[in-house]
Amino acid sequence: MGENKFAIYQLQDNSITRGLRFEMLNHLEIAGRSVDWGNYKHVYTGALEKGGASATSILEALYSKFNLARPEDFVGHSLSVSDIVVLHQGGKASPHYVDSFGFKEVPEFLAGPYKYYSTQRPVDIATYPSTDGGPVSFVNFDKRELCENATFRAWGYLAYDAPLTVKQIGDYELLAASGNPDNVKVSPYQLEAQLEAIGKWETAHGLSDRARITWYHGDTGTFVKKDWVMAETVSDRFDGIIEQKARNAERRVEQKLFADYGISDAPGSSDEKKRMIEQAQVVGHWEDDKGMPDNERFAWHKPSIHAYALREPAVSPDQLEQRYHRAKLELTRDSEKQPTPKRIADQLAEAGKQVQRGADLSAKEYNKSHEDR
């Protein structure tokens, strides 16, 4: 059945599409225009999170992501009216038009054509498979040209109303377009962005030529993949780099959080330190209630974080644990004095949200600091 994923298509910039860009779907219908696959370019492919979320929920989440926190390897414009999002789930594909309000399913988008490049020879008699689905048309270039954002060369391409089999593609040495709806792959524009990020990372980390999968092309001023490297290898390394940046960002967020609460040097795991923060809120409230002098307190109210931080040098986890249980027992006797942990829970939740924002910021800062390499 394969991995559940999504693909984003945006209108090409040419004379045919200029009257279609950012138009509401009903305006196209009034003008007698249709949503034609041939007018679009495939700009991004990504994996869908596991779960039983509805198509509407998935699409709304993607709209937010591709407007507010666009991935580093996304080079299109923010998801906008006239764009198409195709959801591939459970072996089925459903295309959705981004409209002025919400999304509308447009099954006609997948009616074809399926595009295949002739990589070894111009299109001629006996150079392509004949099927019930076509070819419905073909184009020969004047010479062997770079295609799909300069990822390979071809003599021309053919269009079919139905997908070819793997054997048919192999027998005639064809290459399927990355955006063909039956087997959507990484967009060539996305691949270019991934290579640029990988090349900068490999250079910054001093990887040997043997370990690198990219090299710097002086004529174009860009990083390109080595000939033996597959697109899947590029995407795998890019994903690893992004995960590493996210982990680094998460560590920075946690380090600031723990410093704010006075437990940077406390022993224990991240989860154990977060528990100490929660315990400090109960202990601090109890110490206030008791009117405890500063030299006997474990926690104090820190205005900059609007919460209780631990005294520095921090008390040991065991000491805090003991006082926490005592404080909770005494405060529970008077339910009105029982502190609500909502504030600290909200703060910890907000810290979690900062992880992705931190990763995005880290990536942007990283790229900016290496843009002259």
C-alpha positions as CSV (number, residue, x, y, z in Angstrom):
1,M,0.0,0.0,0.0
2,G,3.0,2.3,0.6
3,E,3.6,5.3,2.8
4,N,0.8,7.8,3.2
5,K,2.0,11.2,1.9
6,F,1.0,14.4,0.3
7,A,2.1,16.4,-2.8
8,I,1.8,20.1,-3.5
9,Y,1.3,21.5,-7.0
10,Q,1.5,25.1,-8.0
11,L,0.7,26.8,-11.3
12,Q,3.5,27.3,-13.7
13,D,4.4,30.9,-14.5
14,N,3.5,31.3,-18.2
15,S,1.0,33.1,-20.5
16,I,-1.5,30.3,-20.2
17,T,-1.7,30.3,-16.4
18,R,-1.5,34.1,-15.6
19,G,-5.3,34.3,-15.6
20,L,-5.6,31.3,-13.3
21,R,-3.2,32.1,-10.5
22,F,-4.9,32.8,-7.2
23,E,-8.3,32.5,-8.7
24,M,-11.2,31.0,-6.7
25,L,-12.5,27.7,-8.2
26,N,-16.0,29.1,-9.0
27,H,-14.4,31.9,-11.0
28,L,-12.7,29.2,-13.2
29,E,-16.0,27.3,-13.6
30,I,-17.9,30.5,-14.6
31,A,-15.1,31.2,-17.2
32,G,-15.4,27.6,-18.5
33,R,-11.9,26.7,-17.4
34,S,-10.9,23.4,-15.6
35,V,-8.2,22.4,-13.2
36,D,-5.7,21.0,-15.7
37,W,-2.7,18.9,-14.4
38,G,-0.7,20.1,-17.3
39,N,-0.8,23.7,-16.1
40,Y,0.9,22.8,-12.8
41,K,4.4,22.0,-11.6
42,H,5.1,19.6,-8.7
43,V,6.9,21.5,-6.0
44,Y,6.8,19.4,-2.8
45,T,6.3,15.9,-1.4
46,G,6.1,15.0,2.3
47,A,5.0,12.2,4.6
48,L,1.7,12.3,6.4
49,E,1.7,11.7,10.1
50,K,0.2,8.4,11.2
51,G,-3.3,8.5,12.6
52,G,-7.0,8.7,11.6
53,A,-7.3,12.4,11.1
54,S,-9.9,13.6,8.6
55,A,-8.9,15.0,5.2
56,T,-10.1,18.4,6.3
57,S,-8.0,18.4,9.5
58,I,-4.9,17.2,7.5
59,L,-5.4,20.0,4.9
60,E,-5.9,22.7,7.5
61,A,-2.7,21.6,9.3
62,L,-0.8,21.6,6.0
63,Y,-2.1,25.1,5.2
64,S,-0.9,26.4,8.5
65,K,2.5,24.7,8.1
66,F,3.2,25.9,4.6
67,N,2.3,29.5,5.6
68,L,3.7,29.8,9.1
69,A,6.5,27.2,9.4
70,R,7.5,26.3,5.9
71,P,10.1,23.4,5.6
72,E,13.6,24.3,4.7
73,D,13.4,22.3,1.4
74,F,10.1,24.0,0.3
75,V,10.9,26.6,-2.4
76,G,7.3,27.4,-3.6
77,H,5.2,30.3,-2.5
78,S,3.1,30.0,0.7
79,L,0.2,27.7,0.2
80,S,-2.4,29.9,-1.6
81,V,-5.6,29.9,-3.6
82,S,-5.3,27.9,-6.8
83,D,-2.7,25.5,-5.4
84,I,-3.5,21.8,-5.3
85,V,-2.8,19.4,-2.5
86,V,-3.0,15.7,-3.3
87,L,-3.4,13.3,-0.3
88,H,-2.1,9.8,-0.9
89,Q,-3.7,7.6,1.7
90,G,-4.4,3.8,1.8
91,G,-3.4,3.4,-1.8
92,K,-5.8,6.1,-3.0
93,A,-5.2,9.7,-4.1
94,S,-7.5,12.7,-3.6
95,P,-6.7,16.1,-5.1
96,H,-7.9,19.2,-3.3
97,Y,-8.1,22.8,-4.6
98,V,-7.0,25.5,-2.2
99,D,-10.0,27.9,-2.4
100,S,-10.7,31.3,-0.7
101,F,-12.5,29.4,2.1
102,G,-11.3,25.9,2.8
103,F,-10.6,23.2,0.2
104,K,-12.6,21.6,-2.6
105,E,-12.0,18.2,-4.1
106,V,-11.2,18.3,-7.8
107,P,-11.0,14.7,-9.1
108,E,-10.5,15.9,-12.6
109,F,-7.0,17.0,-11.7
110,L,-5.9,13.3,-11.7
111,A,-7.5,12.5,-15.0
112,G,-4.1,12.9,-16.6
113,P,-1.9,13.2,-18.3
114,Y,0.9,10.9,-17.0
115,K,4.2,12.3,-18.2
116,Y,7.2,10.2,-19.2
117,Y,10.6,11.4,-20.5
118,S,12.4,9.7,-23.3
119,T,16.0,9.8,-22.0
120,Q,18.0,7.9,-24.6
121,R,16.5,8.9,-28.0
122,P,13.9,11.2,-29.6
123,V,10.3,10.0,-29.6
124,D,9.7,8.1,-32.8
125,I,8.1,4.9,-34.1
126,A,8.8,1.9,-31.8
127,T,10.5,4.0,-29.2
128,Y,7.5,4.0,-26.7
129,P,4.8,1.6,-25.4
130,S,1.4,1.8,-27.0
131,T,-1.4,1.3,-24.5
132,D,-5.1,1.9,-24.1
133,G,-4.1,5.1,-22.3
134,G,-2.0,6.5,-25.1
135,P,0.2,8.2,-25.7
136,V,-2.3,11.0,-26.2
137,S,0.5,13.4,-27.2
138,F,4.3,13.7,-27.3
139,V,6.9,16.5,-27.6
140,N,10.4,16.2,-29.1
141,F,13.0,18.8,-28.0
142,D,15.4,20.4,-30.5
143,K,18.2,18.7,-28.6
144,R,18.7,16.6,-25.4
145,E,17.7,19.1,-22.7
146,L,17.9,19.3,-19.0
147,C,14.6,18.4,-17.4
148,E,12.8,18.5,-14.0
149,N,14.9,21.4,-12.7
150,A,18.1,20.1,-14.3
151,T,18.1,16.7,-12.6
152,F,18.5,14.7,-15.9
153,R,18.5,15.1,-19.7
154,A,15.9,13.9,-22.1
155,W,15.1,14.1,-25.8
156,G,11.4,14.7,-25.2
157,Y,8.4,13.4,-23.4
158,L,5.1,11.5,-23.9
159,A,1.7,11.9,-22.2
160,Y,-0.6,9.1,-21.3
161,D,-4.1,9.0,-19.8
162,A,-3.2,6.1,-17.6
163,P,0.1,5.2,-15.8
164,L,2.6,2.8,-17.5
165,T,3.9,-0.3,-15.7
166,V,7.4,-0.5,-14.3
167,K,8.3,-3.0,-17.1
168,Q,7.0,-0.6,-19.8
169,I,9.0,2.2,-18.4
170,G,12.2,0.1,-18.1
171,D,11.8,-1.6,-21.6
172,Y,11.8,1.8,-23.3
173,E,14.2,3.6,-21.0
174,L,11.7,6.2,-19.9
175,L,11.6,8.3,-16.7
176,A,8.3,9.1,-15.0
177,A,7.8,12.8,-14.1
178,S,8.2,13.4,-10.4
179,G,4.6,14.7,-10.1
180,N,2.8,11.8,-11.7
181,P,-0.1,11.1,-9.4
182,D,0.3,7.3,-9.3
183,N,3.8,7.4,-7.7
184,V,4.6,10.9,-6.5
185,K,8.3,11.4,-5.7
186,V,10.4,14.2,-4.3
187,S,10.0,17.3,-6.4
188,P,13.1,18.4,-8.4
189,Y,12.7,21.8,-6.8
190,Q,12.6,20.3,-3.4
191,L,15.7,18.1,-4.2
192,E,17.6,21.2,-5.3
193,A,16.9,22.9,-1.9
194,Q,17.9,19.7,0.0
195,L,21.2,19.5,-1.9
196,E,22.0,23.1,-1.0
197,A,21.3,22.5,2.7
198,I,23.3,19.3,2.7
199,G,26.3,20.9,0.8
200,K,26.5,23.7,3.3
201,W,26.2,21.3,6.2
202,E,28.9,19.0,4.8
203,T,31.2,21.9,4.2
204,A,30.6,23.4,7.7
205,H,31.3,20.1,9.4
206,G,34.5,19.4,7.3
207,L,33.3,16.1,5.8
208,S,35.9,14.3,3.6
209,D,35.2,14.0,-0.1
210,R,34.6,10.3,0.4
211,A,31.9,11.0,3.0
212,R,30.2,13.7,1.1
213,I,27.3,13.1,-1.3
214,T,27.5,16.6,-2.8
215,W,30.1,18.7,-4.5
216,Y,30.2,22.5,-5.2
217,H,29.6,23.4,-8.9
218,G,31.6,26.6,-9.4
219,D,29.9,27.5,-12.7
220,T,26.4,27.5,-11.2
221,G,27.3,28.4,-7.7
222,T,25.3,25.6,-6.2
223,F,25.8,22.2,-4.6
224,V,24.9,19.2,-6.7
225,K,24.8,15.5,-6.0
226,K,27.5,13.1,-7.0
227,D,26.5,10.9,-10.0
228,W,26.2,7.7,-8.0
229,V,23.9,9.3,-5.4
230,M,20.2,8.4,-5.5
231,A,17.5,10.9,-4.7
232,E,16.4,8.7,-1.8
233,T,19.9,9.0,-0.3
234,V,19.7,12.8,-0.6
235,S,16.4,12.9,1.2
236,D,17.6,10.6,4.0
237,R,20.6,12.7,4.7
238,F,18.6,15.9,4.6
239,D,16.0,14.5,7.0
240,G,18.9,13.5,9.4
241,I,20.3,17.0,9.3
242,I,16.9,18.6,10.0
243,E,16.4,16.1,12.9
244,Q,19.8,17.0,14.3
245,K,18.9,20.7,14.1
246,A,15.6,20.1,15.9
247,R,17.4,18.2,18.7
248,N,19.9,21.0,19.0
249,A,17.1,23.5,19.2
250,E,15.2,21.4,21.7
251,R,18.3,21.3,23.9
252,R,18.7,25.1,23.7
253,V,15.1,25.6,24.7
254,E,15.5,23.2,27.6
255,Q,18.8,24.7,28.8
256,K,17.1,28.1,29.0
257,L,14.1,26.7,30.7
258,F,16.2,24.9,33.4
259,A,18.4,28.0,33.8
260,D,15.3,30.2,34.4
261,Y,14.1,27.8,37.1
262,G,17.6,27.4,38.7
263,I,18.2,23.8,38.0
264,S,20.7,23.8,35.2
265,D,23.2,21.9,37.3
266,A,20.7,19.6,39.0
267,P,21.3,15.9,38.4
268,G,18.7,13.8,36.5
269,S,17.1,13.5,33.1
270,S,15.1,16.2,31.3
271,D,11.8,14.7,32.5
272,E,13.1,14.6,36.1
273,K,14.1,18.2,36.0
274,K,10.7,19.1,34.6
275,R,9.2,17.3,37.6
276,M,11.4,19.4,39.9
277,I,9.9,22.6,38.2
278,E,6.4,21.3,38.9
279,Q,7.3,20.4,42.5
280,A,8.8,23.9,43.0
281,Q,5.5,25.5,42.3
282,V,3.8,23.6,45.1
283,V,6.7,24.1,47.5
284,G,6.9,27.8,46.8
285,H,3.2,28.3,47.4
286,W,3.4,26.4,50.7
287,E,6.5,28.4,51.8
288,D,4.6,31.6,51.1
289,D,1.7,30.4,53.1
290,K,4.0,29.5,56.0
291,G,5.8,32.8,55.9
292,M,9.1,31.0,55.7
293,P,12.2,33.2,55.9
294,D,14.4,33.4,52.8
295,N,17.3,31.4,54.3
296,E,15.0,28.4,54.9
297,R,13.1,28.5,51.6
298,F,13.7,26.1,48.7
299,A,11.8,28.1,46.1
300,W,11.3,31.8,45.5
301,H,9.0,33.8,43.2
302,K,10.8,34.9,40.1
303,P,9.1,37.9,38.5
304,S,10.7,37.4,35.0
305,I,9.0,34.0,34.6
306,H,5.9,34.6,36.8
307,A,6.6,31.4,38.6
308,Y,8.6,29.8,41.4
309,A,12.3,29.0,40.7
310,L,14.5,26.9,43.0
311,R,17.1,28.5,45.2
312,E,20.7,28.5,43.8
313,P,22.7,26.4,44.4
314,A,19.7,24.2,43.9
315,V,18.6,21.9,46.6
316,S,18.9,18.2,45.9
317,P,16.1,16.3,44.2
318,D,15.6,14.2,47.4
319,Q,15.3,17.3,49.6
320,L,12.8,18.8,47.2
321,E,10.8,15.6,47.0
322,Q,10.5,15.4,50.7
323,R,9.3,19.0,51.1
324,Y,7.0,18.7,48.1
325,H,5.1,15.8,49.8
326,R,4.9,17.6,53.1
327,A,3.6,20.8,51.3
328,K,1.1,18.9,49.2
329,L,-0.3,17.1,52.3
330,E,-0.7,20.3,54.2
331,L,-2.1,22.3,51.3
332,T,-4.6,19.6,50.5
333,R,-6.2,20.0,53.8
334,D,-7.5,23.3,52.6
335,S,-8.7,22.8,49.0
336,E,-8.9,26.6,48.5
337,K,-5.1,26.8,49.0
338,Q,-4.3,23.9,46.7
339,P,-2.2,25.4,43.9
340,T,-3.3,24.8,40.4
341,P,-0.5,23.5,38.2
342,K,-2.0,25.0,35.1
343,R,0.4,27.9,34.9
344,I,3.5,25.6,34.9
345,A,1.8,23.1,32.6
346,D,1.1,26.0,30.2
347,Q,4.7,27.1,30.4
348,L,6.0,23.6,29.7
349,A,3.6,23.2,26.8
350,E,4.8,26.5,25.4
351,A,8.4,25.4,25.7
352,G,7.5,22.3,23.6
353,K,6.0,24.5,20.9
354,Q,9.2,26.5,20.8
355,V,11.1,23.4,19.8
356,Q,9.9,23.5,16.2
357,R,10.1,27.3,16.0
358,G,13.7,27.0,17.4
359,A,14.5,24.4,14.8
360,D,13.2,26.6,12.0
361,L,15.1,29.6,13.4
362,S,18.2,27.5,13.7
363,A,18.0,26.4,10.1
364,K,17.5,30.0,8.9
365,E,20.4,31.3,11.0
366,Y,22.6,28.5,9.8
367,N,21.9,29.1,6.2
368,K,22.4,32.9,6.6
369,S,25.7,32.4,8.3
370,H,26.9,30.1,5.5
371,E,25.4,31.8,2.5
372,D,28.8,33.1,1.3
373,R,30.5,29.8,1.4
